[in-house]
Amino acid sequence: MSEKKSIIKDRSFLFAKRIIKLYQYITDSKKEYVISKQLLRSGTAVGALVREAQNAESRPDFIHKLGIAQKEM
């Protein structure tokens, strides 16, 4: 069975990759660690929350979990 393409999943993955590159830039060139770590945690959490929403038990649960992911952005 082929998996259906998910735009949200793909975009959240690309977003996480950009966040990781930004984190590396900030820590390497600006030597800033506190805010950059929070940025890294929040930016990569979006993808995890989207994947969790895909496994929701109901439509309201799906909407609630995507709402949490949106707050991280």
mmCIF file of the N, C-alpha and C atoms, coordinates in Angstrom:
data_MODEL
# 
_entry.id   MODEL 
# 
loop_
_atom_site.group_PDB 
_atom_site.id 
_atom_site.type_symbol 
_atom_site.label_atom_id 
_atom_site.label_alt_id 
_atom_site.label_comp_id 
_atom_site.label_asym_id 
_atom_site.label_entity_id 
_atom_site.label_seq_id 
_atom_site.pdbx_PDB_ins_code 
_atom_site.Cartn_x 
_atom_site.Cartn_y 
_atom_site.Cartn_z 
_atom_site.occupancy 
_atom_site.B_iso_or_equiv 
_atom_site.pdbx_formal_charge 
_atom_site.auth_seq_id 
_atom_site.auth_comp_id 
_atom_site.auth_asym_id 
_atom_site.auth_atom_id 
_atom_site.pdbx_PDB_model_num 
ATOM 1   N N  . MET A 1 1  ? 0.843   -1.177 0.000  1.00 0.00 ? 1  MET A N  1 
ATOM 2   C CA . MET A 1 1  ? 0.000   0.000  0.000  1.00 0.00 ? 1  MET A CA 1 
ATOM 3   C C  . MET A 1 1  ? 0.887   1.238  0.000  1.00 0.00 ? 1  MET A C  1 
ATOM 4   N N  . SER A 1 2  ? 0.669   2.148  -0.935 1.00 0.00 ? 2  SER A N  1 
ATOM 5   C CA . SER A 1 2  ? 1.503   3.347  -1.012 1.00 0.00 ? 2  SER A CA 1 
ATOM 6   C C  . SER A 1 2  ? 1.017   4.402  -0.030 1.00 0.00 ? 2  SER A C  1 
ATOM 7   N N  . GLU A 1 3  ? 1.969   5.129  0.522  1.00 0.00 ? 3  GLU A N  1 
ATOM 8   C CA . GLU A 1 3  ? 1.650   6.158  1.495  1.00 0.00 ? 3  GLU A CA 1 
ATOM 9   C C  . GLU A 1 3  ? 1.244   7.437  0.774  1.00 0.00 ? 3  GLU A C  1 
ATOM 10  N N  . LYS A 1 4  ? 0.195   8.073  1.267  1.00 0.00 ? 4  LYS A N  1 
ATOM 11  C CA . LYS A 1 4  ? -0.281  9.320  0.688  1.00 0.00 ? 4  LYS A CA 1 
ATOM 12  C C  . LYS A 1 4  ? 0.688   10.450 1.004  1.00 0.00 ? 4  LYS A C  1 
ATOM 13  N N  . LYS A 1 5  ? 0.952   11.327 0.039  1.00 0.00 ? 5  LYS A N  1 
ATOM 14  C CA . LYS A 1 5  ? 1.875   12.444 0.207  1.00 0.00 ? 5  LYS A CA 1 
ATOM 15  C C  . LYS A 1 5  ? 1.258   13.479 1.149  1.00 0.00 ? 5  LYS A C  1 
ATOM 16  N N  . SER A 1 6  ? 2.047   13.960 2.096  1.00 0.00 ? 6  SER A N  1 
ATOM 17  C CA . SER A 1 6  ? 1.575   14.940 3.063  1.00 0.00 ? 6  SER A CA 1 
ATOM 18  C C  . SER A 1 6  ? 2.381   16.226 2.932  1.00 0.00 ? 6  SER A C  1 
ATOM 19  N N  . ILE A 1 7  ? 1.723   17.289 2.506  1.00 0.00 ? 7  ILE A N  1 
ATOM 20  C CA . ILE A 1 7  ? 2.390   18.579 2.359  1.00 0.00 ? 7  ILE A CA 1 
ATOM 21  C C  . ILE A 1 7  ? 2.862   19.094 3.718  1.00 0.00 ? 7  ILE A C  1 
ATOM 22  N N  . ILE A 1 8  ? 2.031   18.944 4.729  1.00 0.00 ? 8  ILE A N  1 
ATOM 23  C CA . ILE A 1 8  ? 2.403   19.433 6.068  1.00 0.00 ? 8  ILE A CA 1 
ATOM 24  C C  . ILE A 1 8  ? 3.621   18.685 6.588  1.00 0.00 ? 8  ILE A C  1 
ATOM 25  N N  . LYS A 1 9  ? 3.639   17.383 6.402  1.00 0.00 ? 9  LYS A N  1 
ATOM 26  C CA . LYS A 1 9  ? 4.773   16.576 6.859  1.00 0.00 ? 9  LYS A CA 1 
ATOM 27  C C  . LYS A 1 9  ? 6.052   16.992 6.138  1.00 0.00 ? 9  LYS A C  1 
ATOM 28  N N  . ASP A 1 10 ? 5.964   17.161 4.823  1.00 0.00 ? 10 ASP A N  1 
ATOM 29  C CA . ASP A 1 10 ? 7.137   17.556 4.032  1.00 0.00 ? 10 ASP A CA 1 
ATOM 30  C C  . ASP A 1 10 ? 7.631   18.941 4.427  1.00 0.00 ? 10 ASP A C  1 
ATOM 31  N N  . ARG A 1 11 ? 6.710   19.879 4.580  1.00 0.00 ? 11 ARG A N  1 
ATOM 32  C CA . ARG A 1 11 ? 7.110   21.250 4.921  1.00 0.00 ? 11 ARG A CA 1 
ATOM 33  C C  . ARG A 1 11 ? 7.660   21.344 6.331  1.00 0.00 ? 11 ARG A C  1 
ATOM 34  N N  . SER A 1 12 ? 7.112   20.574 7.264  1.00 0.00 ? 12 SER A N  1 
ATOM 35  C CA . SER A 1 12 ? 7.643   20.610 8.627  1.00 0.00 ? 12 SER A CA 1 
ATOM 36  C C  . SER A 1 12 ? 9.057   20.021 8.674  1.00 0.00 ? 12 SER A C  1 
ATOM 37  N N  . PHE A 1 13 ? 9.312   19.042 7.820  1.00 0.00 ? 13 PHE A N  1 
ATOM 38  C CA . PHE A 1 13 ? 10.654  18.474 7.740  1.00 0.00 ? 13 PHE A CA 1 
ATOM 39  C C  . PHE A 1 13 ? 11.643  19.500 7.186  1.00 0.00 ? 13 PHE A C  1 
ATOM 40  N N  . LEU A 1 14 ? 11.245  20.190 6.106  1.00 0.00 ? 14 LEU A N  1 
ATOM 41  C CA . LEU A 1 14 ? 12.107  21.228 5.530  1.00 0.00 ? 14 LEU A CA 1 
ATOM 42  C C  . LEU A 1 14 ? 12.329  22.370 6.524  1.00 0.00 ? 14 LEU A C  1 
ATOM 43  N N  . PHE A 1 15 ? 11.279  22.705 7.278  1.00 0.00 ? 15 PHE A N  1 
ATOM 44  C CA . PHE A 1 15 ? 11.393  23.745 8.302  1.00 0.00 ? 15 PHE A CA 1 
ATOM 45  C C  . PHE A 1 15 ? 12.414  23.335 9.360  1.00 0.00 ? 15 PHE A C  1 
ATOM 46  N N  . ALA A 1 16 ? 12.352  22.097 9.805  1.00 0.00 ? 16 ALA A N  1 
ATOM 47  C CA . ALA A 1 16 ? 13.295  21.604 10.814 1.00 0.00 ? 16 ALA A CA 1 
ATOM 48  C C  . ALA A 1 16 ? 14.729  21.653 10.287 1.00 0.00 ? 16 ALA A C  1 
ATOM 49  N N  . LYS A 1 17 ? 14.917  21.302 9.018  1.00 0.00 ? 17 LYS A N  1 
ATOM 50  C CA . LYS A 1 17 ? 16.264  21.363 8.438  1.00 0.00 ? 17 LYS A CA 1 
ATOM 51  C C  . LYS A 1 17 ? 16.793  22.794 8.423  1.00 0.00 ? 17 LYS A C  1 
ATOM 52  N N  . ARG A 1 18 ? 15.929  23.759 8.095  1.00 0.00 ? 18 ARG A N  1 
ATOM 53  C CA . ARG A 1 18 ? 16.353  25.165 8.094  1.00 0.00 ? 18 ARG A CA 1 
ATOM 54  C C  . ARG A 1 18 ? 16.663  25.645 9.509  1.00 0.00 ? 18 ARG A C  1 
ATOM 55  N N  . ILE A 1 19 ? 15.877  25.196 10.475 1.00 0.00 ? 19 ILE A N  1 
ATOM 56  C CA . ILE A 1 19 ? 16.115  25.567 11.874 1.00 0.00 ? 19 ILE A CA 1 
ATOM 57  C C  . ILE A 1 19 ? 17.469  25.028 12.330 1.00 0.00 ? 19 ILE A C  1 
ATOM 58  N N  . ILE A 1 20 ? 17.786  23.812 11.959 1.00 0.00 ? 20 ILE A N  1 
ATOM 59  C CA . ILE A 1 20 ? 19.067  23.215 12.350 1.00 0.00 ? 20 ILE A CA 1 
ATOM 60  C C  . ILE A 1 20 ? 20.225  24.008 11.748 1.00 0.00 ? 20 ILE A C  1 
ATOM 61  N N  . LYS A 1 21 ? 20.084  24.400 10.480 1.00 0.00 ? 21 LYS A N  1 
ATOM 62  C CA . LYS A 1 21 ? 21.140  25.201 9.845  1.00 0.00 ? 21 LYS A CA 1 
ATOM 63  C C  . LYS A 1 21 ? 21.274  26.564 10.533 1.00 0.00 ? 21 LYS A C  1 
ATOM 64  N N  . LEU A 1 22 ? 20.158  27.175 10.883 1.00 0.00 ? 22 LEU A N  1 
ATOM 65  C CA . LEU A 1 22 ? 20.193  28.458 11.585 1.00 0.00 ? 22 LEU A CA 1 
ATOM 66  C C  . LEU A 1 22 ? 20.846  28.301 12.958 1.00 0.00 ? 22 LEU A C  1 
ATOM 67  N N  . TYR A 1 23 ? 20.490  27.240 13.660 1.00 0.00 ? 23 TYR A N  1 
ATOM 68  C CA . TYR A 1 23 ? 21.099  26.961 14.967 1.00 0.00 ? 23 TYR A CA 1 
ATOM 69  C C  . TYR A 1 23 ? 22.616  26.828 14.833 1.00 0.00 ? 23 TYR A C  1 
ATOM 70  N N  . GLN A 1 24 ? 23.061  26.083 13.830 1.00 0.00 ? 24 GLN A N  1 
ATOM 71  C CA . GLN A 1 24 ? 24.501  25.918 13.615 1.00 0.00 ? 24 GLN A CA 1 
ATOM 72  C C  . GLN A 1 24 ? 25.177  27.243 13.317 1.00 0.00 ? 24 GLN A C  1 
ATOM 73  N N  . TYR A 1 25 ? 24.538  28.073 12.507 1.00 0.00 ? 25 TYR A N  1 
ATOM 74  C CA . TYR A 1 25 ? 25.093  29.391 12.190 1.00 0.00 ? 25 TYR A CA 1 
ATOM 75  C C  . TYR A 1 25 ? 25.208  30.251 13.449 1.00 0.00 ? 25 TYR A C  1 
ATOM 76  N N  . ILE A 1 26 ? 24.138  30.285 14.241 1.00 0.00 ? 26 ILE A N  1 
ATOM 77  C CA . ILE A 1 26 ? 24.133  31.125 15.442 1.00 0.00 ? 26 ILE A CA 1 
ATOM 78  C C  . ILE A 1 26 ? 25.193  30.677 16.438 1.00 0.00 ? 26 ILE A C  1 
ATOM 79  N N  . THR A 1 27 ? 25.286  29.381 16.658 1.00 0.00 ? 27 THR A N  1 
ATOM 80  C CA . THR A 1 27 ? 26.253  28.901 17.651 1.00 0.00 ? 27 THR A CA 1 
ATOM 81  C C  . THR A 1 27 ? 27.690  29.009 17.153 1.00 0.00 ? 27 THR A C  1 
ATOM 82  N N  . ASP A 1 28 ? 27.914  28.814 15.853 1.00 0.00 ? 28 ASP A N  1 
ATOM 83  C CA . ASP A 1 28 ? 29.278  28.884 15.309 1.00 0.00 ? 28 ASP A CA 1 
ATOM 84  C C  . ASP A 1 28 ? 29.772  30.321 15.165 1.00 0.00 ? 28 ASP A C  1 
ATOM 85  N N  . SER A 1 29 ? 28.949  31.177 14.577 1.00 0.00 ? 29 SER A N  1 
ATOM 86  C CA . SER A 1 29 ? 29.446  32.527 14.271 1.00 0.00 ? 29 SER A CA 1 
ATOM 87  C C  . SER A 1 29 ? 29.135  33.559 15.342 1.00 0.00 ? 29 SER A C  1 
ATOM 88  N N  . LYS A 1 30 ? 28.024  33.413 16.019 1.00 0.00 ? 30 LYS A N  1 
ATOM 89  C CA . LYS A 1 30 ? 27.627  34.414 17.019 1.00 0.00 ? 30 LYS A CA 1 
ATOM 90  C C  . LYS A 1 30 ? 27.929  33.980 18.449 1.00 0.00 ? 30 LYS A C  1 
ATOM 91  N N  . LYS A 1 31 ? 28.259  32.722 18.619 1.00 0.00 ? 31 LYS A N  1 
ATOM 92  C CA . LYS A 1 31 ? 28.582  32.157 19.936 1.00 0.00 ? 31 LYS A CA 1 
ATOM 93  C C  . LYS A 1 31 ? 27.433  32.368 20.939 1.00 0.00 ? 31 LYS A C  1 
ATOM 94  N N  . GLU A 1 32 ? 26.220  32.228 20.465 1.00 0.00 ? 32 GLU A N  1 
ATOM 95  C CA . GLU A 1 32 ? 25.040  32.365 21.318 1.00 0.00 ? 32 GLU A CA 1 
ATOM 96  C C  . GLU A 1 32 ? 24.451  30.975 21.519 1.00 0.00 ? 32 GLU A C  1 
ATOM 97  N N  . TYR A 1 33 ? 24.173  30.600 22.758 1.00 0.00 ? 33 TYR A N  1 
ATOM 98  C CA . TYR A 1 33 ? 23.762  29.220 23.038 1.00 0.00 ? 33 TYR A CA 1 
ATOM 99  C C  . TYR A 1 33 ? 22.391  29.081 23.693 1.00 0.00 ? 33 TYR A C  1 
ATOM 100 N N  . VAL A 1 34 ? 21.977  30.018 24.517 1.00 0.00 ? 34 VAL A N  1 
ATOM 101 C CA . VAL A 1 34 ? 20.737  29.858 25.275 1.00 0.00 ? 34 VAL A CA 1 
ATOM 102 C C  . VAL A 1 34 ? 19.510  29.955 24.360 1.00 0.00 ? 34 VAL A C  1 
ATOM 103 N N  . ILE A 1 35 ? 19.388  31.060 23.661 1.00 0.00 ? 35 ILE A N  1 
ATOM 104 C CA . ILE A 1 35 ? 18.229  31.243 22.778 1.00 0.00 ? 35 ILE A CA 1 
ATOM 105 C C  . ILE A 1 35 ? 18.287  30.267 21.603 1.00 0.00 ? 35 ILE A C  1 
ATOM 106 N N  . SER A 1 36 ? 19.474  30.008 21.103 1.00 0.00 ? 36 SER A N  1 
ATOM 107 C CA . SER A 1 36 ? 19.585  29.099 19.956 1.00 0.00 ? 36 SER A CA 1 
ATOM 108 C C  . SER A 1 36 ? 19.135  27.683 20.317 1.00 0.00 ? 36 SER A C  1 
ATOM 109 N N  . LYS A 1 37 ? 19.379  27.252 21.546 1.00 0.00 ? 37 LYS A N  1 
ATOM 110 C CA . LYS A 1 37 ? 18.913  25.912 21.957 1.00 0.00 ? 37 LYS A CA 1 
ATOM 111 C C  . LYS A 1 37 ? 17.395  25.859 22.014 1.00 0.00 ? 37 LYS A C  1 
ATOM 112 N N  . GLN A 1 38 ? 16.777  26.941 22.505 1.00 0.00 ? 38 GLN A N  1 
ATOM 113 C CA . GLN A 1 38 ? 15.313  26.979 22.547 1.00 0.00 ? 38 GLN A CA 1 
ATOM 114 C C  . GLN A 1 38 ? 14.749  26.991 21.131 1.00 0.00 ? 38 GLN A C  1 
ATOM 115 N N  . LEU A 1 39 ? 15.379  27.735 20.241 1.00 0.00 ? 39 LEU A N  1 
ATOM 116 C CA . LEU A 1 39 ? 14.975  27.766 18.835 1.00 0.00 ? 39 LEU A CA 1 
ATOM 117 C C  . LEU A 1 39 ? 15.041  26.362 18.234 1.00 0.00 ? 39 LEU A C  1 
ATOM 118 N N  . LEU A 1 40 ? 16.120  25.659 18.508 1.00 0.00 ? 40 LEU A N  1 
ATOM 119 C CA . LEU A 1 40 ? 16.285  24.302 17.995 1.00 0.00 ? 40 LEU A CA 1 
ATOM 120 C C  . LEU A 1 40 ? 15.195  23.368 18.523 1.00 0.00 ? 40 LEU A C  1 
ATOM 121 N N  . ARG A 1 41 ? 14.918  23.431 19.811 1.00 0.00 ? 41 ARG A N  1 
ATOM 122 C CA . ARG A 1 41 ? 13.875  22.564 20.390 1.00 0.00 ? 41 ARG A CA 1 
ATOM 123 C C  . ARG A 1 41 ? 12.504  22.856 19.801 1.00 0.00 ? 41 ARG A C  1 
ATOM 124 N N  . SER A 1 42 ? 12.149  24.130 19.749 1.00 0.00 ? 42 SER A N  1 
ATOM 125 C CA . SER A 1 42 ? 10.825  24.508 19.232 1.00 0.00 ? 42 SER A CA 1 
ATOM 126 C C  . SER A 1 42 ? 10.691  24.208 17.745 1.00 0.00 ? 42 SER A C  1 
ATOM 127 N N  . GLY A 1 43 ? 11.722  24.547 16.984 1.00 0.00 ? 43 GLY A N  1 
ATOM 128 C CA . GLY A 1 43 ? 11.665  24.362 15.537 1.00 0.00 ? 43 GLY A CA 1 
ATOM 129 C C  . GLY A 1 43 ? 11.602  22.919 15.099 1.00 0.00 ? 43 GLY A C  1 
ATOM 130 N N  . THR A 1 44 ? 12.256  22.044 15.819 1.00 0.00 ? 44 THR A N  1 
ATOM 131 C CA . THR A 1 44 ? 12.216  20.629 15.449 1.00 0.00 ? 44 THR A CA 1 
ATOM 132 C C  . THR A 1 44 ? 11.007  19.912 16.057 1.00 0.00 ? 44 THR A C  1 
ATOM 133 N N  . ALA A 1 45 ? 10.391  20.506 17.066 1.00 0.00 ? 45 ALA A N  1 
ATOM 134 C CA . ALA A 1 45 ? 9.207   19.899 17.690 1.00 0.00 ? 45 ALA A CA 1 
ATOM 135 C C  . ALA A 1 45 ? 8.011   19.928 16.756 1.00 0.00 ? 45 ALA A C  1 
ATOM 136 N N  . VAL A 1 46 ? 7.975   20.894 15.854 1.00 0.00 ? 46 VAL A N  1 
ATOM 137 C CA . VAL A 1 46 ? 6.835   21.027 14.941 1.00 0.00 ? 46 VAL A CA 1 
ATOM 138 C C  . VAL A 1 46 ? 6.620   19.730 14.157 1.00 0.00 ? 46 VAL A C  1 
ATOM 139 N N  . GLY A 1 47 ? 7.687   19.201 13.581 1.00 0.00 ? 47 GLY A N  1 
ATOM 140 C CA . GLY A 1 47 ? 7.562   17.969 12.806 1.00 0.00 ? 47 GLY A CA 1 
ATOM 141 C C  . GLY A 1 47 ? 7.080   16.798 13.642 1.00 0.00 ? 47 GLY A C  1 
ATOM 142 N N  . ALA A 1 48 ? 7.582   16.708 14.853 1.00 0.00 ? 48 ALA A N  1 
ATOM 143 C CA . ALA A 1 48 ? 7.152   15.619 15.739 1.00 0.00 ? 48 ALA A CA 1 
ATOM 144 C C  . ALA A 1 48 ? 5.667   15.757 16.082 1.00 0.00 ? 48 ALA A C  1 
ATOM 145 N N  . LEU A 1 49 ? 5.220   16.971 16.300 1.00 0.00 ? 49 LEU A N  1 
ATOM 146 C CA . LEU A 1 49 ? 3.812   17.196 16.622 1.00 0.00 ? 49 LEU A CA 1 
ATOM 147 C C  . LEU A 1 49 ? 2.909   16.911 15.421 1.00 0.00 ? 49 LEU A C  1 
ATOM 148 N N  . VAL A 1 50 ? 3.376   17.227 14.232 1.00 0.00 ? 50 VAL A N  1 
ATOM 149 C CA . VAL A 1 50 ? 2.604   16.925 13.018 1.00 0.00 ? 50 VAL A CA 1 
ATOM 150 C C  . VAL A 1 50 ? 2.464   15.413 12.862 1.00 0.00 ? 50 VAL A C  1 
ATOM 151 N N  . ARG A 1 51 ? 3.545   14.696 13.068 1.00 0.00 ? 51 ARG A N  1 
ATOM 152 C CA . ARG A 1 51 ? 3.483   13.238 12.957 1.00 0.00 ? 51 ARG A CA 1 
ATOM 153 C C  . ARG A 1 51 ? 2.575   12.635 14.031 1.00 0.00 ? 51 ARG A C  1 
ATOM 154 N N  . GLU A 1 52 ? 2.586   13.225 15.205 1.00 0.00 ? 52 GLU A N  1 
ATOM 155 C CA . GLU A 1 52 ? 1.700   12.756 16.268 1.00 0.00 ? 52 GLU A CA 1 
ATOM 156 C C  . GLU A 1 52 ? 0.243   13.007 15.882 1.00 0.00 ? 52 GLU A C  1 
ATOM 157 N N  . ALA A 1 53 ? -0.025  14.146 15.267 1.00 0.00 ? 53 ALA A N  1 
ATOM 158 C CA . ALA A 1 53 ? -1.390  14.464 14.839 1.00 0.00 ? 53 ALA A CA 1 
ATOM 159 C C  . ALA A 1 53 ? -1.885  13.469 13.792 1.00 0.00 ? 53 ALA A C  1 
ATOM 160 N N  . GLN A 1 54 ? -0.994  12.986 12.945 1.00 0.00 ? 54 GLN A N  1 
ATOM 161 C CA . GLN A 1 54 ? -1.395  12.018 11.924 1.00 0.00 ? 54 GLN A CA 1 
ATOM 162 C C  . GLN A 1 54 ? -1.898  10.721 12.551 1.00 0.00 ? 54 GLN A C  1 
ATOM 163 N N  . ASN A 1 55 ? -1.509  10.463 13.779 1.00 0.00 ? 55 ASN A N  1 
ATOM 164 C CA . ASN A 1 55 ? -1.954  9.258  14.476 1.00 0.00 ? 55 ASN A CA 1 
ATOM 165 C C  . ASN A 1 55 ? -3.050  9.556  15.500 1.00 0.00 ? 55 ASN A C  1 
ATOM 166 N N  . ALA A 1 56 ? -3.751  10.650 15.304 1.00 0.00 ? 56 ALA A N  1 
ATOM 167 C CA . ALA A 1 56 ? -4.807  11.051 16.235 1.00 0.00 ? 56 ALA A CA 1 
ATOM 168 C C  . ALA A 1 56 ? -5.930  10.019 16.259 1.00 0.00 ? 56 ALA A C  1 
ATOM 169 N N  . GLU A 1 57 ? -6.620  9.967  17.380 1.00 0.00 ? 57 GLU A N  1 
ATOM 170 C CA . GLU A 1 57 ? -7.700  8.996  17.550 1.00 0.00 ? 57 GLU A CA 1 
ATOM 171 C C  . GLU A 1 57 ? -9.017  9.472  16.952 1.00 0.00 ? 57 GLU A C  1 
ATOM 172 N N  . SER A 1 58 ? -9.155  10.780 16.752 1.00 0.00 ? 58 SER A N  1 
ATOM 173 C CA . SER A 1 58 ? -10.388 11.328 16.192 1.00 0.00 ? 58 SER A CA 1 
ATOM 174 C C  . SER A 1 58 ? -10.075 12.637 15.480 1.00 0.00 ? 58 SER A C  1 
ATOM 175 N N  . ARG A 1 59 ? -11.046 13.143 14.741 1.00 0.00 ? 59 ARG A N  1 
ATOM 176 C CA . ARG A 1 59 ? -10.858 14.422 14.052 1.00 0.00 ? 59 ARG A CA 1 
ATOM 177 C C  . ARG A 1 59 ? -10.603 15.564 15.039 1.00 0.00 ? 59 ARG A C  1 
ATOM 178 N N  . PRO A 1 60 ? -11.380 15.677 16.137 1.00 0.00 ? 60 PRO A N  1 
ATOM 179 C CA . PRO A 1 60 ? -11.077 16.742 17.104 1.00 0.00 ? 60 PRO A CA 1 
ATOM 180 C C  . PRO A 1 60 ? -9.678  16.604 17.717 1.00 0.00 ? 60 PRO A C  1 
ATOM 181 N N  . ASP A 1 61 ? -9.240  15.382 17.946 1.00 0.00 ? 61 ASP A N  1 
ATOM 182 C CA . ASP A 1 61 ? -7.903  15.141 18.484 1.00 0.00 ? 61 ASP A CA 1 
ATOM 183 C C  . ASP A 1 61 ? -6.844  15.589 17.472 1.00 0.00 ? 61 ASP A C  1 
ATOM 184 N N  . PHE A 1 62 ? -7.082  15.296 16.184 1.00 0.00 ? 62 PHE A N  1 
ATOM 185 C CA . PHE A 1 62 ? -6.178  15.721 15.109 1.00 0.00 ? 62 PHE A CA 1 
ATOM 186 C C  . PHE A 1 62 ? -6.066  17.245 15.070 1.00 0.00 ? 62 PHE A C  1 
ATOM 187 N N  . ILE A 1 63 ? -7.194  17.913 15.115 1.00 0.00 ? 63 ILE A N  1 
ATOM 188 C CA . ILE A 1 63 ? -7.212  19.385 15.070 1.00 0.00 ? 63 ILE A CA 1 
ATOM 189 C C  . ILE A 1 63 ? -6.494  19.960 16.285 1.00 0.00 ? 63 ILE A C  1 
ATOM 190 N N  . HIS A 1 64 ? -6.726  19.391 17.439 1.00 0.00 ? 64 HIS A N  1 
ATOM 191 C CA . HIS A 1 64 ? -6.074  19.863 18.671 1.00 0.00 ? 64 HIS A CA 1 
ATOM 192 C C  . HIS A 1 64 ? -4.553  19.721 18.572 1.00 0.00 ? 64 HIS A C  1 
ATOM 193 N N  . LYS A 1 65 ? -4.087  18.580 18.097 1.00 0.00 ? 65 LYS A N  1 
ATOM 194 C CA . LYS A 1 65 ? -2.642  18.342 17.996 1.00 0.00 ? 65 LYS A CA 1 
ATOM 195 C C  . LYS A 1 65 ? -1.984  19.237 16.958 1.00 0.00 ? 65 LYS A C  1 
ATOM 196 N N  . LEU A 1 66 ? -2.665  19.506 15.854 1.00 0.00 ? 66 LEU A N  1 
ATOM 197 C CA . LEU A 1 66 ? -2.115  20.439 14.868 1.00 0.00 ? 66 LEU A CA 1 
ATOM 198 C C  . LEU A 1 66 ? -2.092  21.860 15.421 1.00 0.00 ? 66 LEU A C  1 
ATOM 199 N N  . GLY A 1 67 ? -3.059  22.198 16.272 1.00 0.00 ? 67 GLY A N  1 
ATOM 200 C CA . GLY A 1 67 ? -3.066  23.507 16.914 1.00 0.00 ? 67 GLY A CA 1 
ATOM 201 C C  . GLY A 1 67 ? -1.850  23.697 17.803 1.00 0.00 ? 67 GLY A C  1 
ATOM 202 N N  . ILE A 1 68 ? -1.452  22.642 18.501 1.00 0.00 ? 68 ILE A N  1 
ATOM 203 C CA . ILE A 1 68 ? -0.254  22.695 19.331 1.00 0.00 ? 68 ILE A CA 1 
ATOM 204 C C  . ILE A 1 68 ? 0.972   22.899 18.450 1.00 0.00 ? 68 ILE A C  1 
ATOM 205 N N  . ALA A 1 69 ? 1.041   22.207 17.327 1.00 0.00 ? 69 ALA A N  1 
ATOM 206 C CA . ALA A 1 69 ? 2.180   22.357 16.401 1.00 0.00 ? 69 ALA A CA 1 
ATOM 207 C C  . ALA A 1 69 ? 2.245   23.786 15.878 1.00 0.00 ? 69 ALA A C  1 
ATOM 208 N N  . GLN A 1 70 ? 1.094   24.372 15.587 1.00 0.00 ? 70 GLN A N  1 
ATOM 209 C CA . GLN A 1 70 ? 1.047   25.738 15.076 1.00 0.00 ? 70 GLN A CA 1 
ATOM 210 C C  . GLN A 1 70 ? 1.594   26.727 16.100 1.00 0.00 ? 70 GLN A C  1 
ATOM 211 N N  . LYS A 1 71 ? 1.338   26.491 17.364 1.00 0.00 ? 71 LYS A N  1 
ATOM 212 C CA . LYS A 1 71 ? 1.823   27.388 18.416 1.00 0.00 ? 71 LYS A CA 1 
ATOM 213 C C  . LYS A 1 71 ? 3.347   27.386 18.507 1.00 0.00 ? 71 LYS A C  1 
ATOM 214 N N  . GLU A 1 72 ? 3.974   26.283 18.107 1.00 0.00 ? 72 GLU A N  1 
ATOM 215 C CA . GLU A 1 72 ? 5.429   26.189 18.154 1.00 0.00 ? 72 GLU A CA 1 
ATOM 216 C C  . GLU A 1 72 ? 6.089   27.035 17.072 1.00 0.00 ? 72 GLU A C  1 
ATOM 217 N N  . MET A 1 73 ? 5.371   27.330 16.009 1.00 0.00 ? 73 MET A N  1 
ATOM 218 C CA . MET A 1 73 ? 5.959   28.064 14.882 1.00 0.00 ? 73 MET A CA 1 
ATOM 219 C C  . MET A 1 73 ? 6.121   29.519 15.181 1.00 0.00 ? 73 MET A C  1 
# 
